[in-house]
């Protein structure tokens, strides 16, 4: 697990971190830690530049992920939530890069 976290942190971009996450997923609660690293990596591309309405929209989308599987039991649903959150962060990263005029680094 520690080696995967190191690889995620060293990933040069949000998309690369997501690829590592997808390749190394556990399909269980361990994915929460990995997904959080991906979120943080992707948020570095956009979070500080979001205006309040955009920030609220982002937080709302993250809460949707948190609620999506809340009534399900089993650790795989915890993994699904982690992936949902990472995908939202990746999508916002892509939008920020598009607005900045650069294509996402893969």
C-alpha positions as CSV (number, residue, x, y, z in Angstrom):
1,X,0.0,0.0,0.0
2,X,2.8,2.4,0.9
3,X,4.5,1.8,-2.4
4,X,1.3,2.6,-4.3
5,X,0.8,5.8,-2.3
6,X,4.4,6.8,-3.2
7,X,3.7,6.1,-6.9
8,X,0.5,8.1,-6.8
9,X,2.3,11.1,-5.2
10,X,5.1,10.9,-7.8
11,X,2.7,10.7,-10.7
12,X,3.4,13.8,-13.0
13,X,-0.3,14.5,-13.6
14,X,-3.8,13.8,-12.4
15,X,-4.4,11.4,-15.3
16,X,-1.3,9.4,-14.5
17,X,-2.3,9.2,-10.9
18,X,-5.7,7.9,-12.0
19,X,-4.1,5.3,-14.2
20,X,-2.0,4.1,-11.2
21,X,-5.1,4.0,-9.0
22,X,-7.0,2.0,-11.6
23,X,-4.2,-0.5,-12.0
24,X,-3.6,-0.9,-8.3
25,X,-7.2,-0.9,-7.0
26,X,-8.1,-3.3,-4.2
27,X,-11.9,-3.2,-4.8
28,X,-12.2,-2.7,-1.1
29,X,-11.8,-0.1,1.7
30,X,-8.1,0.3,1.0
31,X,-9.1,2.3,-2.1
32,X,-10.2,5.2,0.1
33,X,-6.6,6.1,0.9
34,X,-5.5,5.7,-2.7
35,X,-8.5,7.7,-4.0
36,X,-7.8,10.5,-1.6
37,X,-4.2,10.9,-3.0
38,X,-5.6,11.0,-6.5
39,X,-8.2,13.7,-5.4
40,X,-5.5,15.8,-3.9
41,X,-3.3,15.4,-7.0
42,X,-6.1,16.4,-9.3
43,X,-7.3,19.3,-7.1
44,X,-3.9,20.8,-7.4
45,X,-4.9,21.6,-11.0
46,X,-8.0,23.6,-10.2
47,X,-9.1,24.0,-6.5
48,X,-7.3,27.2,-5.8
49,X,-8.8,28.9,-8.9
50,X,-12.4,27.9,-8.3
51,X,-14.8,30.8,-7.5
52,X,-17.3,30.2,-4.7
53,X,-20.2,28.9,-7.0
54,X,-17.8,26.5,-8.7
55,X,-16.4,25.4,-5.4
56,X,-19.9,24.7,-4.1
57,X,-20.7,22.7,-7.3
58,X,-17.6,20.7,-6.8
59,X,-18.4,20.0,-3.2
60,X,-21.9,19.1,-4.1
61,X,-20.7,16.5,-6.7
62,X,-18.4,15.0,-4.1
63,X,-21.3,14.7,-1.7
64,X,-23.3,12.9,-4.4
65,X,-20.5,10.4,-4.6
66,X,-20.6,10.0,-0.8
67,X,-24.3,9.4,-0.8
68,X,-24.5,7.2,-3.9
69,X,-23.7,3.9,-2.1
70,X,-24.3,4.8,1.5
71,X,-27.1,2.3,1.9
72,X,-25.1,-0.6,0.5
73,X,-23.1,-2.9,2.6
74,X,-19.7,-4.3,1.7
75,X,-16.3,-2.8,1.2
76,X,-16.6,-2.8,-2.6
77,X,-19.1,0.0,-2.3
78,X,-16.5,2.0,-0.3
79,X,-14.2,1.5,-3.2
80,X,-16.9,2.6,-5.7
81,X,-17.3,5.8,-3.6
82,X,-13.5,6.4,-3.7
83,X,-13.5,6.0,-7.5
84,X,-16.5,8.3,-7.9
85,X,-14.8,11.0,-6.0
86,X,-11.5,10.6,-7.9
87,X,-13.4,10.7,-11.2
88,X,-15.1,14.0,-10.2
89,X,-11.8,15.5,-9.3
90,X,-10.3,14.3,-12.6
91,X,-13.1,15.8,-14.5
92,X,-12.6,19.2,-12.9
93,X,-8.9,19.0,-13.6
94,X,-9.7,18.4,-17.3
95,X,-12.0,21.4,-17.3
96,X,-9.4,23.6,-15.7
97,X,-6.7,22.5,-18.2
98,X,-9.1,23.1,-21.1
99,X,-9.9,26.6,-19.9
100,X,-6.2,27.3,-19.5
101,X,-5.7,26.2,-23.1
102,X,-3.7,23.1,-22.6
103,X,-4.7,19.5,-23.1
104,X,-4.6,17.2,-20.0
105,X,-1.3,15.3,-19.6
106,X,-1.9,11.6,-19.7
